[in-house]
Amino acid sequence: MKALVITLLFTLFASFYTHAQFSEETLEEPKKGLFIGGSINFNTSENKSATIFIDGIGIVSGSNQNAKNTSYSLNPTIGYQMDKHWIIGLDLLLTNSSSETDDTFNGLLIQEATSNSIGAFMRYIFNPQSKLQAYTSPYFRRSFQKSTFSFNNNSIDEFFAEETSNNFGLSLGAQYEISPWLRLRTNVGGLIYSFGKRNNDSLNFEAGEADFNSLGFNFNGSSIFFGAEFLF
């Protein structure tokens, strides 16, 4: 009986050891430089404010404003690691956002927006010798956005907007290599330049089209993404 137990323990130990050795050997390097992955973002905020007005004859009035904002984004990616420093790839950015502002004087304003983008990106890794790697990522995205505004839940006051834009950006991020096959990644916004066209259509006003362009920094809760990538 004792011999049987020892034999079973030895066999179990040998099996674990062989599996560990096999796993280490197979995970030494990815078979290819290809990878697939994705990241997500979820952001919500609520702000409450109060304002007191005093008119010219001394009458005091107050206004309360409550604002709720919610957004979530999905960012699937596919790419190729060319060497220790450079990565190239394609991605999608699918975003949905909504906001409600309840004001004592102006009533309830509801805005909903969806945005679908397709683009290409590069990454330059500063310290590839480390498991925790910092990188910068230039990118380009073509974006299509639709927005709907409504006032006081009244359809007669609805306002629609469609926007097509080209976006050039430079973001910052970090990735952690759990193994040569798997890494975790986080990314934050940065410098972004956008230009495109916006079409507005309101039931109370004539439809209009306008060109726009903007340059600025994007560092807020809706620009922070967390995700993972699997290397082949």
Beta strands, then each sheet from edge to edge (+ up, - down):
strand 1: 34-54
strand 2: 60-81
strand 3: 86-103
strand 4: 107-125
strand 5: 132-151
strand 6: 154-179
strand 7: 182-202
strand 8: 208-217
strand 9: 225-231
sheet 1: 8+ 7- 6+ 5- 4+ 3- 2+ 1- 9+
end
